[in-house]
Amino acid sequence: MTEDMPTLTFNEIARHQSMMSTTKVVSKLSPWFNKVSLGEEFVIPISHGEGRFVANEEVLKELKENGQIATQYVDLDGNATYDIAYNPNGSSLAIEGITSKDGRILGKMGHSERSYTGVIKNIPGNPDQKIFESGVEYYR
């Protein structure tokens, strides 16, 4: 490990965040997103104190060029943002999820596993990213 490697670190506000956040699928190069559309938005739970993705400019450029930035935190207009109301940890480029170069490995901050039938019923927006269904289907 070196100091210029991408990492997860403390949220910019230096405390735990627990809320619903809107994320947008910005790359479908990963099989984890086979069952959703590019640009589709999802409202998912987040809960972490160390969820801020940081990387140097070179790494961020490479992730972007390779299509490895899978999901981003977005505002009410669907724009990636640094606004803490929508990007609760202050992640670089509003990154919520990234993938390996081949797309098979997905790393994300939102807790998609907490969005299932009967939970968050009173929260508007689509919580089902279908990542588990997509992953199972792909790896079968």
MODELLER restraints for C-alpha pairs under 7 A, 6 or more apart:
rsr = mdl.restraints
at = mdl.atoms
rsr.add(forms.Gaussian(group=physical.xy_distance, feature=features.Distance(at['CA:4:A'], at['CA:55:A']), mean=6.94, stdev=0.5))
rsr.add(forms.Gaussian(group=physical.xy_distance, feature=features.Distance(at['CA:4:A'], at['CA:56:A']), mean=6.37, stdev=0.5))
rsr.add(forms.Gaussian(group=physical.xy_distance, feature=features.Distance(at['CA:5:A'], at['CA:55:A']), mean=6.48, stdev=0.5))
rsr.add(forms.Gaussian(group=physical.xy_distance, feature=features.Distance(at['CA:6:A'], at['CA:54:A']), mean=5.65, stdev=0.5))
rsr.add(forms.Gaussian(group=physical.xy_distance, feature=features.Distance(at['CA:6:A'], at['CA:55:A']), mean=4.28, stdev=0.5))
rsr.add(forms.Gaussian(group=physical.xy_distance, feature=features.Distance(at['CA:7:A'], at['CA:53:A']), mean=5.86, stdev=0.5))
rsr.add(forms.Gaussian(group=physical.xy_distance, feature=features.Distance(at['CA:7:A'], at['CA:54:A']), mean=5.63, stdev=0.5))
rsr.add(forms.Gaussian(group=physical.xy_distance, feature=features.Distance(at['CA:7:A'], at['CA:55:A']), mean=6.65, stdev=0.5))
rsr.add(forms.Gaussian(group=physical.xy_distance, feature=features.Distance(at['CA:8:A'], at['CA:50:A']), mean=6.25, stdev=0.5))
rsr.add(forms.Gaussian(group=physical.xy_distance, feature=features.Distance(at['CA:8:A'], at['CA:51:A']), mean=5.64, stdev=0.5))
rsr.add(forms.Gaussian(group=physical.xy_distance, feature=features.Distance(at['CA:8:A'], at['CA:52:A']), mean=5.29, stdev=0.5))
rsr.add(forms.Gaussian(group=physical.xy_distance, feature=features.Distance(at['CA:8:A'], at['CA:53:A']), mean=4.67, stdev=0.5))
rsr.add(forms.Gaussian(group=physical.xy_distance, feature=features.Distance(at['CA:8:A'], at['CA:54:A']), mean=6.34, stdev=0.5))
rsr.add(forms.Gaussian(group=physical.xy_distance, feature=features.Distance(at['CA:9:A'], at['CA:50:A']), mean=4.83, stdev=0.5))
rsr.add(forms.Gaussian(group=physical.xy_distance, feature=features.Distance(at['CA:9:A'], at['CA:51:A']), mean=6.03, stdev=0.5))
rsr.add(forms.Gaussian(group=physical.xy_distance, feature=features.Distance(at['CA:9:A'], at['CA:52:A']), mean=5.25, stdev=0.5))
rsr.add(forms.Gaussian(group=physical.xy_distance, feature=features.Distance(at['CA:9:A'], at['CA:53:A']), mean=6.63, stdev=0.5))
rsr.add(forms.Gaussian(group=physical.xy_distance, feature=features.Distance(at['CA:10:A'], at['CA:49:A']), mean=5.86, stdev=0.5))
rsr.add(forms.Gaussian(group=physical.xy_distance, feature=features.Distance(at['CA:10:A'], at['CA:50:A']), mean=3.99, stdev=0.5))
rsr.add(forms.Gaussian(group=physical.xy_distance, feature=features.Distance(at['CA:10:A'], at['CA:51:A']), mean=6.28, stdev=0.5))
rsr.add(forms.Gaussian(group=physical.xy_distance, feature=features.Distance(at['CA:10:A'], at['CA:52:A']), mean=6.02, stdev=0.5))
rsr.add(forms.Gaussian(group=physical.xy_distance, feature=features.Distance(at['CA:11:A'], at['CA:49:A']), mean=5.75, stdev=0.5))
rsr.add(forms.Gaussian(group=physical.xy_distance, feature=features.Distance(at['CA:11:A'], at['CA:50:A']), mean=5.42, stdev=0.5))
rsr.add(forms.Gaussian(group=physical.xy_distance, feature=features.Distance(at['CA:11:A'], at['CA:51:A']), mean=5.87, stdev=0.5))
rsr.add(forms.Gaussian(group=physical.xy_distance, feature=features.Distance(at['CA:11:A'], at['CA:52:A']), mean=5.20, stdev=0.5))
rsr.add(forms.Gaussian(group=physical.xy_distance, feature=features.Distance(at['CA:11:A'], at['CA:89:A']), mean=4.32, stdev=0.5))
rsr.add(forms.Gaussian(group=physical.xy_distance, feature=features.Distance(at['CA:11:A'], at['CA:90:A']), mean=6.38, stdev=0.5))
rsr.add(forms.Gaussian(group=physical.xy_distance, feature=features.Distance(at['CA:12:A'], at['CA:89:A']), mean=5.71, stdev=0.5))
rsr.add(forms.Gaussian(group=physical.xy_distance, feature=features.Distance(at['CA:12:A'], at['CA:90:A']), mean=5.66, stdev=0.5))
rsr.add(forms.Gaussian(group=physical.xy_distance, feature=features.Distance(at['CA:15:A'], at['CA:49:A']), mean=5.48, stdev=0.5))
rsr.add(forms.Gaussian(group=physical.xy_distance, feature=features.Distance(at['CA:16:A'], at['CA:48:A']), mean=5.33, stdev=0.5))
rsr.add(forms.Gaussian(group=physical.xy_distance, feature=features.Distance(at['CA:16:A'], at['CA:49:A']), mean=3.87, stdev=0.5))
rsr.add(forms.Gaussian(group=physical.xy_distance, feature=features.Distance(at['CA:17:A'], at['CA:47:A']), mean=5.48, stdev=0.5))
rsr.add(forms.Gaussian(group=physical.xy_distance, feature=features.Distance(at['CA:17:A'], at['CA:48:A']), mean=5.54, stdev=0.5))
rsr.add(forms.Gaussian(group=physical.xy_distance, feature=features.Distance(at['CA:17:A'], at['CA:49:A']), mean=6.09, stdev=0.5))
rsr.add(forms.Gaussian(group=physical.xy_distance, feature=features.Distance(at['CA:17:A'], at['CA:88:A']), mean=6.72, stdev=0.5))
rsr.add(forms.Gaussian(group=physical.xy_distance, feature=features.Distance(at['CA:18:A'], at['CA:46:A']), mean=5.48, stdev=0.5))
rsr.add(forms.Gaussian(group=physical.xy_distance, feature=features.Distance(at['CA:18:A'], at['CA:47:A']), mean=4.19, stdev=0.5))
rsr.add(forms.Gaussian(group=physical.xy_distance, feature=features.Distance(at['CA:18:A'], at['CA:48:A']), mean=6.67, stdev=0.5))
rsr.add(forms.Gaussian(group=physical.xy_distance, feature=features.Distance(at['CA:19:A'], at['CA:45:A']), mean=5.76, stdev=0.5))
rsr.add(forms.Gaussian(group=physical.xy_distance, feature=features.Distance(at['CA:19:A'], at['CA:46:A']), mean=5.57, stdev=0.5))
rsr.add(forms.Gaussian(group=physical.xy_distance, feature=features.Distance(at['CA:19:A'], at['CA:47:A']), mean=6.70, stdev=0.5))
rsr.add(forms.Gaussian(group=physical.xy_distance, feature=features.Distance(at['CA:20:A'], at['CA:43:A']), mean=6.21, stdev=0.5))
rsr.add(forms.Gaussian(group=physical.xy_distance, feature=features.Distance(at['CA:20:A'], at['CA:44:A']), mean=5.39, stdev=0.5))
rsr.add(forms.Gaussian(group=physical.xy_distance, feature=features.Distance(at['CA:20:A'], at['CA:45:A']), mean=4.41, stdev=0.5))
rsr.add(forms.Gaussian(group=physical.xy_distance, feature=features.Distance(at['CA:20:A'], at['CA:46:A']), mean=6.04, stdev=0.5))
rsr.add(forms.Gaussian(group=physical.xy_distance, feature=features.Distance(at['CA:21:A'], at['CA:43:A']), mean=5.42, stdev=0.5))
rsr.add(forms.Gaussian(group=physical.xy_distance, feature=features.Distance(at['CA:21:A'], at['CA:44:A']), mean=5.48, stdev=0.5))
rsr.add(forms.Gaussian(group=physical.xy_distance, feature=features.Distance(at['CA:21:A'], at['CA:45:A']), mean=6.20, stdev=0.5))
rsr.add(forms.Gaussian(group=physical.xy_distance, feature=features.Distance(at['CA:21:A'], at['CA:46:A']), mean=6.71, stdev=0.5))
rsr.add(forms.Gaussian(group=physical.xy_distance, feature=features.Distance(at['CA:21:A'], at['CA:86:A']), mean=6.15, stdev=0.5))
rsr.add(forms.Gaussian(group=physical.xy_distance, feature=features.Distance(at['CA:22:A'], at['CA:41:A']), mean=6.54, stdev=0.5))
rsr.add(forms.Gaussian(group=physical.xy_distance, feature=features.Distance(at['CA:22:A'], at['CA:42:A']), mean=5.45, stdev=0.5))
rsr.add(forms.Gaussian(group=physical.xy_distance, feature=features.Distance(at['CA:22:A'], at['CA:43:A']), mean=4.38, stdev=0.5))
rsr.add(forms.Gaussian(group=physical.xy_distance, feature=features.Distance(at['CA:22:A'], at['CA:44:A']), mean=6.36, stdev=0.5))
rsr.add(forms.Gaussian(group=physical.xy_distance, feature=features.Distance(at['CA:22:A'], at['CA:73:A']), mean=5.86, stdev=0.5))
rsr.add(forms.Gaussian(group=physical.xy_distance, feature=features.Distance(at['CA:22:A'], at['CA:74:A']), mean=5.80, stdev=0.5))
rsr.add(forms.Gaussian(group=physical.xy_distance, feature=features.Distance(at['CA:22:A'], at['CA:86:A']), mean=6.99, stdev=0.5))
rsr.add(forms.Gaussian(group=physical.xy_distance, feature=features.Distance(at['CA:23:A'], at['CA:41:A']), mean=5.51, stdev=0.5))
rsr.add(forms.Gaussian(group=physical.xy_distance, feature=features.Distance(at['CA:23:A'], at['CA:42:A']), mean=5.33, stdev=0.5))
rsr.add(forms.Gaussian(group=physical.xy_distance, feature=features.Distance(at['CA:23:A'], at['CA:43:A']), mean=6.42, stdev=0.5))
rsr.add(forms.Gaussian(group=physical.xy_distance, feature=features.Distance(at['CA:23:A'], at['CA:71:A']), mean=6.12, stdev=0.5))
rsr.add(forms.Gaussian(group=physical.xy_distance, feature=features.Distance(at['CA:23:A'], at['CA:72:A']), mean=5.27, stdev=0.5))
rsr.add(forms.Gaussian(group=physical.xy_distance, feature=features.Distance(at['CA:23:A'], at['CA:73:A']), mean=4.44, stdev=0.5))
rsr.add(forms.Gaussian(group=physical.xy_distance, feature=features.Distance(at['CA:23:A'], at['CA:74:A']), mean=5.57, stdev=0.5))
rsr.add(forms.Gaussian(group=physical.xy_distance, feature=features.Distance(at['CA:24:A'], at['CA:39:A']), mean=5.79, stdev=0.5))
rsr.add(forms.Gaussian(group=physical.xy_distance, feature=features.Distance(at['CA:24:A'], at['CA:40:A']), mean=5.64, stdev=0.5))
rsr.add(forms.Gaussian(group=physical.xy_distance, feature=features.Distance(at['CA:24:A'], at['CA:41:A']), mean=4.30, stdev=0.5))
rsr.add(forms.Gaussian(group=physical.xy_distance, feature=features.Distance(at['CA:24:A'], at['CA:42:A']), mean=6.36, stdev=0.5))
rsr.add(forms.Gaussian(group=physical.xy_distance, feature=features.Distance(at['CA:24:A'], at['CA:71:A']), mean=5.28, stdev=0.5))
rsr.add(forms.Gaussian(group=physical.xy_distance, feature=features.Distance(at['CA:24:A'], at['CA:72:A']), mean=5.42, stdev=0.5))
rsr.add(forms.Gaussian(group=physical.xy_distance, feature=features.Distance(at['CA:24:A'], at['CA:73:A']), mean=6.53, stdev=0.5))
rsr.add(forms.Gaussian(group=physical.xy_distance, feature=features.Distance(at['CA:24:A'], at['CA:74:A']), mean=6.52, stdev=0.5))
rsr.add(forms.Gaussian(group=physical.xy_distance, feature=features.Distance(at['CA:25:A'], at['CA:38:A']), mean=5.53, stdev=0.5))
rsr.add(forms.Gaussian(group=physical.xy_distance, feature=features.Distance(at['CA:25:A'], at['CA:39:A']), mean=5.10, stdev=0.5))
rsr.add(forms.Gaussian(group=physical.xy_distance, feature=features.Distance(at['CA:25:A'], at['CA:40:A']), mean=5.62, stdev=0.5))
rsr.add(forms.Gaussian(group=physical.xy_distance, feature=features.Distance(at['CA:25:A'], at['CA:41:A']), mean=6.48, stdev=0.5))
rsr.add(forms.Gaussian(group=physical.xy_distance, feature=features.Distance(at['CA:25:A'], at['CA:70:A']), mean=5.83, stdev=0.5))
rsr.add(forms.Gaussian(group=physical.xy_distance, feature=features.Distance(at['CA:25:A'], at['CA:71:A']), mean=4.58, stdev=0.5))
rsr.add(forms.Gaussian(group=physical.xy_distance, feature=features.Distance(at['CA:25:A'], at['CA:72:A']), mean=6.91, stdev=0.5))
rsr.add(forms.Gaussian(group=physical.xy_distance, feature=features.Distance(at['CA:26:A'], at['CA:38:A']), mean=5.96, stdev=0.5))
rsr.add(forms.Gaussian(group=physical.xy_distance, feature=features.Distance(at['CA:26:A'], at['CA:39:A']), mean=5.73, stdev=0.5))
rsr.add(forms.Gaussian(group=physical.xy_distance, feature=features.Distance(at['CA:26:A'], at['CA:69:A']), mean=6.89, stdev=0.5))
rsr.add(forms.Gaussian(group=physical.xy_distance, feature=features.Distance(at['CA:26:A'], at['CA:70:A']), mean=5.40, stdev=0.5))
rsr.add(forms.Gaussian(group=physical.xy_distance, feature=features.Distance(at['CA:26:A'], at['CA:71:A']), mean=5.43, stdev=0.5))
rsr.add(forms.Gaussian(group=physical.xy_distance, feature=features.Distance(at['CA:27:A'], at['CA:38:A']), mean=6.43, stdev=0.5))
rsr.add(forms.Gaussian(group=physical.xy_distance, feature=features.Distance(at['CA:27:A'], at['CA:67:A']), mean=5.77, stdev=0.5))
rsr.add(forms.Gaussian(group=physical.xy_distance, feature=features.Distance(at['CA:27:A'], at['CA:69:A']), mean=6.43, stdev=0.5))
rsr.add(forms.Gaussian(group=physical.xy_distance, feature=features.Distance(at['CA:27:A'], at['CA:70:A']), mean=4.73, stdev=0.5))
rsr.add(forms.Gaussian(group=physical.xy_distance, feature=features.Distance(at['CA:28:A'], at['CA:34:A']), mean=6.98, stdev=0.5))
rsr.add(forms.Gaussian(group=physical.xy_distance, feature=features.Distance(at['CA:28:A'], at['CA:38:A']), mean=6.31, stdev=0.5))
rsr.add(forms.Gaussian(group=physical.xy_distance, feature=features.Distance(at['CA:28:A'], at['CA:70:A']), mean=6.85, stdev=0.5))
rsr.add(forms.Gaussian(group=physical.xy_distance, feature=features.Distance(at['CA:29:A'], at['CA:67:A']), mean=6.64, stdev=0.5))
rsr.add(forms.Gaussian(group=physical.xy_distance, feature=features.Distance(at['CA:29:A'], at['CA:103:A']), mean=5.94, stdev=0.5))
rsr.add(forms.Gaussian(group=physical.xy_distance, feature=features.Distance(at['CA:30:A'], at['CA:103:A']), mean=4.07, stdev=0.5))
rsr.add(forms.Gaussian(group=physical.xy_distance, feature=features.Distance(at['CA:30:A'], at['CA:104:A']), mean=6.09, stdev=0.5))
rsr.add(forms.Gaussian(group=physical.xy_distance, feature=features.Distance(at['CA:31:A'], at['CA:103:A']), mean=6.63, stdev=0.5))
rsr.add(forms.Gaussian(group=physical.xy_distance, feature=features.Distance(at['CA:31:A'], at['CA:104:A']), mean=6.59, stdev=0.5))
rsr.add(forms.Gaussian(group=physical.xy_distance, feature=features.Distance(at['CA:31:A'], at['CA:134:A']), mean=6.46, stdev=0.5))
rsr.add(forms.Gaussian(group=physical.xy_distance, feature=features.Distance(at['CA:31:A'], at['CA:135:A']), mean=6.38, stdev=0.5))
rsr.add(forms.Gaussian(group=physical.xy_distance, feature=features.Distance(at['CA:31:A'], at['CA:138:A']), mean=6.39, stdev=0.5))
rsr.add(forms.Gaussian(group=physical.xy_distance, feature=features.Distance(at['CA:32:A'], at['CA:131:A']), mean=4.86, stdev=0.5))
rsr.add(forms.Gaussian(group=physical.xy_distance, feature=features.Distance(at['CA:32:A'], at['CA:134:A']), mean=5.19, stdev=0.5))
rsr.add(forms.Gaussian(group=physical.xy_distance, feature=features.Distance(at['CA:32:A'], at['CA:135:A']), mean=5.03, stdev=0.5))
rsr.add(forms.Gaussian(group=physical.xy_distance, feature=features.Distance(at['CA:33:A'], at['CA:131:A']), mean=5.86, stdev=0.5))
rsr.add(forms.Gaussian(group=physical.xy_distance, feature=features.Distance(at['CA:33:A'], at['CA:134:A']), mean=6.34, stdev=0.5))
rsr.add(forms.Gaussian(group=physical.xy_distance, feature=features.Distance(at['CA:34:A'], at['CA:134:A']), mean=5.70, stdev=0.5))
rsr.add(forms.Gaussian(group=physical.xy_distance, feature=features.Distance(at['CA:35:A'], at['CA:130:A']), mean=6.23, stdev=0.5))
rsr.add(forms.Gaussian(group=physical.xy_distance, feature=features.Distance(at['CA:35:A'], at['CA:134:A']), mean=5.94, stdev=0.5))
rsr.add(forms.Gaussian(group=physical.xy_distance, feature=features.Distance(at['CA:36:A'], at['CA:129:A']), mean=6.87, stdev=0.5))
rsr.add(forms.Gaussian(group=physical.xy_distance, feature=features.Distance(at['CA:42:A'], at['CA:125:A']), mean=6.46, stdev=0.5))
rsr.add(forms.Gaussian(group=physical.xy_distance, feature=features.Distance(at['CA:42:A'], at['CA:126:A']), mean=4.97, stdev=0.5))
rsr.add(forms.Gaussian(group=physical.xy_distance, feature=features.Distance(at['CA:42:A'], at['CA:127:A']), mean=5.19, stdev=0.5))
rsr.add(forms.Gaussian(group=physical.xy_distance, feature=features.Distance(at['CA:42:A'], at['CA:128:A']), mean=6.90, stdev=0.5))
rsr.add(forms.Gaussian(group=physical.xy_distance, feature=features.Distance(at['CA:42:A'], at['CA:129:A']), mean=6.59, stdev=0.5))
rsr.add(forms.Gaussian(group=physical.xy_distance, feature=features.Distance(at['CA:43:A'], at['CA:125:A']), mean=5.55, stdev=0.5))
rsr.add(forms.Gaussian(group=physical.xy_distance, feature=features.Distance(at['CA:43:A'], at['CA:126:A']), mean=5.65, stdev=0.5))
rsr.add(forms.Gaussian(group=physical.xy_distance, feature=features.Distance(at['CA:43:A'], at['CA:127:A']), mean=4.84, stdev=0.5))
rsr.add(forms.Gaussian(group=physical.xy_distance, feature=features.Distance(at['CA:44:A'], at['CA:110:A']), mean=6.15, stdev=0.5))
rsr.add(forms.Gaussian(group=physical.xy_distance, feature=features.Distance(at['CA:44:A'], at['CA:111:A']), mean=6.56, stdev=0.5))
rsr.add(forms.Gaussian(group=physical.xy_distance, feature=features.Distance(at['CA:44:A'], at['CA:112:A']), mean=6.14, stdev=0.5))
rsr.add(forms.Gaussian(group=physical.xy_distance, feature=features.Distance(at['CA:44:A'], at['CA:115:A']), mean=6.77, stdev=0.5))
rsr.add(forms.Gaussian(group=physical.xy_distance, feature=features.Distance(at['CA:44:A'], at['CA:127:A']), mean=5.34, stdev=0.5))
rsr.add(forms.Gaussian(group=physical.xy_distance, feature=features.Distance(at['CA:45:A'], at['CA:110:A']), mean=5.82, stdev=0.5))
rsr.add(forms.Gaussian(group=physical.xy_distance, feature=features.Distance(at['CA:45:A'], at['CA:111:A']), mean=5.42, stdev=0.5))
rsr.add(forms.Gaussian(group=physical.xy_distance, feature=features.Distance(at['CA:45:A'], at['CA:112:A']), mean=6.97, stdev=0.5))
rsr.add(forms.Gaussian(group=physical.xy_distance, feature=features.Distance(at['CA:45:A'], at['CA:114:A']), mean=6.86, stdev=0.5))
rsr.add(forms.Gaussian(group=physical.xy_distance, feature=features.Distance(at['CA:46:A'], at['CA:109:A']), mean=6.81, stdev=0.5))
rsr.add(forms.Gaussian(group=physical.xy_distance, feature=features.Distance(at['CA:46:A'], at['CA:110:A']), mean=4.70, stdev=0.5))
rsr.add(forms.Gaussian(group=physical.xy_distance, feature=features.Distance(at['CA:46:A'], at['CA:111:A']), mean=5.64, stdev=0.5))
rsr.add(forms.Gaussian(group=physical.xy_distance, feature=features.Distance(at['CA:51:A'], at['CA:89:A']), mean=5.85, stdev=0.5))
rsr.add(forms.Gaussian(group=physical.xy_distance, feature=features.Distance(at['CA:51:A'], at['CA:109:A']), mean=6.29, stdev=0.5))
rsr.add(forms.Gaussian(group=physical.xy_distance, feature=features.Distance(at['CA:52:A'], at['CA:89:A']), mean=4.91, stdev=0.5))
rsr.add(forms.Gaussian(group=physical.xy_distance, feature=features.Distance(at['CA:52:A'], at['CA:90:A']), mean=5.67, stdev=0.5))
rsr.add(forms.Gaussian(group=physical.xy_distance, feature=features.Distance(at['CA:52:A'], at['CA:91:A']), mean=4.46, stdev=0.5))
rsr.add(forms.Gaussian(group=physical.xy_distance, feature=features.Distance(at['CA:53:A'], at['CA:91:A']), mean=4.64, stdev=0.5))
rsr.add(forms.Gaussian(group=physical.xy_distance, feature=features.Distance(at['CA:53:A'], at['CA:92:A']), mean=5.94, stdev=0.5))
rsr.add(forms.Gaussian(group=physical.xy_distance, feature=features.Distance(at['CA:53:A'], at['CA:95:A']), mean=6.71, stdev=0.5))
rsr.add(forms.Gaussian(group=physical.xy_distance, feature=features.Distance(at['CA:54:A'], at['CA:91:A']), mean=6.19, stdev=0.5))
rsr.add(forms.Gaussian(group=physical.xy_distance, feature=features.Distance(at['CA:54:A'], at['CA:92:A']), mean=5.39, stdev=0.5))
rsr.add(forms.Gaussian(group=physical.xy_distance, feature=features.Distance(at['CA:63:A'], at['CA:69:A']), mean=5.96, stdev=0.5))
rsr.add(forms.Gaussian(group=physical.xy_distance, feature=features.Distance(at['CA:66:A'], at['CA:101:A']), mean=6.87, stdev=0.5))
rsr.add(forms.Gaussian(group=physical.xy_distance, feature=features.Distance(at['CA:68:A'], at['CA:98:A']), mean=5.34, stdev=0.5))
rsr.add(forms.Gaussian(group=physical.xy_distance, feature=features.Distance(at['CA:68:A'], at['CA:99:A']), mean=4.98, stdev=0.5))
rsr.add(forms.Gaussian(group=physical.xy_distance, feature=features.Distance(at['CA:68:A'], at['CA:100:A']), mean=6.52, stdev=0.5))
rsr.add(forms.Gaussian(group=physical.xy_distance, feature=features.Distance(at['CA:68:A'], at['CA:101:A']), mean=6.37, stdev=0.5))
rsr.add(forms.Gaussian(group=physical.xy_distance, feature=features.Distance(at['CA:69:A'], at['CA:95:A']), mean=6.75, stdev=0.5))
rsr.add(forms.Gaussian(group=physical.xy_distance, feature=features.Distance(at['CA:69:A'], at['CA:97:A']), mean=6.28, stdev=0.5))
rsr.add(forms.Gaussian(group=physical.xy_distance, feature=features.Distance(at['CA:69:A'], at['CA:98:A']), mean=4.61, stdev=0.5))
rsr.add(forms.Gaussian(group=physical.xy_distance, feature=features.Distance(at['CA:69:A'], at['CA:99:A']), mean=6.68, stdev=0.5))
rsr.add(forms.Gaussian(group=physical.xy_distance, feature=features.Distance(at['CA:70:A'], at['CA:97:A']), mean=5.31, stdev=0.5))
rsr.add(forms.Gaussian(group=physical.xy_distance, feature=features.Distance(at['CA:70:A'], at['CA:98:A']), mean=5.04, stdev=0.5))
rsr.add(forms.Gaussian(group=physical.xy_distance, feature=features.Distance(at['CA:70:A'], at['CA:99:A']), mean=6.55, stdev=0.5))
rsr.add(forms.Gaussian(group=physical.xy_distance, feature=features.Distance(at['CA:71:A'], at['CA:95:A']), mean=6.24, stdev=0.5))
rsr.add(forms.Gaussian(group=physical.xy_distance, feature=features.Distance(at['CA:71:A'], at['CA:96:A']), mean=5.37, stdev=0.5))
rsr.add(forms.Gaussian(group=physical.xy_distance, feature=features.Distance(at['CA:71:A'], at['CA:97:A']), mean=4.84, stdev=0.5))
rsr.add(forms.Gaussian(group=physical.xy_distance, feature=features.Distance(at['CA:71:A'], at['CA:98:A']), mean=6.92, stdev=0.5))
rsr.add(forms.Gaussian(group=physical.xy_distance, feature=features.Distance(at['CA:72:A'], at['CA:80:A']), mean=6.11, stdev=0.5))
rsr.add(forms.Gaussian(group=physical.xy_distance, feature=features.Distance(at['CA:72:A'], at['CA:94:A']), mean=5.17, stdev=0.5))
rsr.add(forms.Gaussian(group=physical.xy_distance, feature=features.Distance(at['CA:72:A'], at['CA:95:A']), mean=4.50, stdev=0.5))
rsr.add(forms.Gaussian(group=physical.xy_distance, feature=features.Distance(at['CA:72:A'], at['CA:96:A']), mean=4.84, stdev=0.5))
rsr.add(forms.Gaussian(group=physical.xy_distance, feature=features.Distance(at['CA:72:A'], at['CA:97:A']), mean=6.71, stdev=0.5))
rsr.add(forms.Gaussian(group=physical.xy_distance, feature=features.Distance(at['CA:73:A'], at['CA:80:A']), mean=5.67, stdev=0.5))
rsr.add(forms.Gaussian(group=physical.xy_distance, feature=features.Distance(at['CA:73:A'], at['CA:81:A']), mean=6.62, stdev=0.5))
rsr.add(forms.Gaussian(group=physical.xy_distance, feature=features.Distance(at['CA:73:A'], at['CA:86:A']), mean=6.25, stdev=0.5))
rsr.add(forms.Gaussian(group=physical.xy_distance, feature=features.Distance(at['CA:73:A'], at['CA:87:A']), mean=5.37, stdev=0.5))
rsr.add(forms.Gaussian(group=physical.xy_distance, feature=features.Distance(at['CA:73:A'], at['CA:94:A']), mean=5.22, stdev=0.5))
rsr.add(forms.Gaussian(group=physical.xy_distance, feature=features.Distance(at['CA:73:A'], at['CA:95:A']), mean=6.40, stdev=0.5))
rsr.add(forms.Gaussian(group=physical.xy_distance, feature=features.Distance(at['CA:73:A'], at['CA:96:A']), mean=5.97, stdev=0.5))
rsr.add(forms.Gaussian(group=physical.xy_distance, feature=features.Distance(at['CA:74:A'], at['CA:80:A']), mean=4.33, stdev=0.5))
rsr.add(forms.Gaussian(group=physical.xy_distance, feature=features.Distance(at['CA:74:A'], at['CA:81:A']), mean=5.73, stdev=0.5))
rsr.add(forms.Gaussian(group=physical.xy_distance, feature=features.Distance(at['CA:74:A'], at['CA:86:A']), mean=6.11, stdev=0.5))
rsr.add(forms.Gaussian(group=physical.xy_distance, feature=features.Distance(at['CA:75:A'], at['CA:81:A']), mean=6.40, stdev=0.5))
rsr.add(forms.Gaussian(group=physical.xy_distance, feature=features.Distance(at['CA:75:A'], at['CA:86:A']), mean=5.60, stdev=0.5))
rsr.add(forms.Gaussian(group=physical.xy_distance, feature=features.Distance(at['CA:80:A'], at['CA:94:A']), mean=5.73, stdev=0.5))
rsr.add(forms.Gaussian(group=physical.xy_distance, feature=features.Distance(at['CA:81:A'], at['CA:87:A']), mean=6.41, stdev=0.5))
rsr.add(forms.Gaussian(group=physical.xy_distance, feature=features.Distance(at['CA:81:A'], at['CA:94:A']), mean=5.69, stdev=0.5))
rsr.add(forms.Gaussian(group=physical.xy_distance, feature=features.Distance(at['CA:82:A'], at['CA:90:A']), mean=5.84, stdev=0.5))
rsr.add(forms.Gaussian(group=physical.xy_distance, feature=features.Distance(at['CA:82:A'], at['CA:94:A']), mean=6.07, stdev=0.5))
rsr.add(forms.Gaussian(group=physical.xy_distance, feature=features.Distance(at['CA:84:A'], at['CA:90:A']), mean=6.46, stdev=0.5))
rsr.add(forms.Gaussian(group=physical.xy_distance, feature=features.Distance(at['CA:87:A'], at['CA:94:A']), mean=6.20, stdev=0.5))
rsr.add(forms.Gaussian(group=physical.xy_distance, feature=features.Distance(at['CA:96:A'], at['CA:108:A']), mean=5.57, stdev=0.5))
rsr.add(forms.Gaussian(group=physical.xy_distance, feature=features.Distance(at['CA:96:A'], at['CA:109:A']), mean=5.68, stdev=0.5))
rsr.add(forms.Gaussian(group=physical.xy_distance, feature=features.Distance(at['CA:96:A'], at['CA:110:A']), mean=6.95, stdev=0.5))
rsr.add(forms.Gaussian(group=physical.xy_distance, feature=features.Distance(at['CA:97:A'], at['CA:107:A']), mean=5.53, stdev=0.5))
rsr.add(forms.Gaussian(group=physical.xy_distance, feature=features.Distance(at['CA:97:A'], at['CA:108:A']), mean=3.95, stdev=0.5))
rsr.add(forms.Gaussian(group=physical.xy_distance, feature=features.Distance(at['CA:97:A'], at['CA:109:A']), mean=6.52, stdev=0.5))
rsr.add(forms.Gaussian(group=physical.xy_distance, feature=features.Distance(at['CA:98:A'], at['CA:106:A']), mean=5.93, stdev=0.5))
rsr.add(forms.Gaussian(group=physical.xy_distance, feature=features.Distance(at['CA:98:A'], at['CA:107:A']), mean=5.43, stdev=0.5))
rsr.add(forms.Gaussian(group=physical.xy_distance, feature=features.Distance(at['CA:98:A'], at['CA:108:A']), mean=6.39, stdev=0.5))
rsr.add(forms.Gaussian(group=physical.xy_distance, feature=features.Distance(at['CA:99:A'], at['CA:105:A']), mean=5.36, stdev=0.5))
rsr.add(forms.Gaussian(group=physical.xy_distance, feature=features.Distance(at['CA:99:A'], at['CA:106:A']), mean=4.48, stdev=0.5))
rsr.add(forms.Gaussian(group=physical.xy_distance, feature=features.Distance(at['CA:99:A'], at['CA:107:A']), mean=6.14, stdev=0.5))
rsr.add(forms.Gaussian(group=physical.xy_distance, feature=features.Distance(at['CA:100:A'], at['CA:106:A']), mean=6.75, stdev=0.5))
rsr.add(forms.Gaussian(group=physical.xy_distance, feature=features.Distance(at['CA:115:A'], at['CA:127:A']), mean=5.81, stdev=0.5))
rsr.add(forms.Gaussian(group=physical.xy_distance, feature=features.Distance(at['CA:115:A'], at['CA:128:A']), mean=6.49, stdev=0.5))
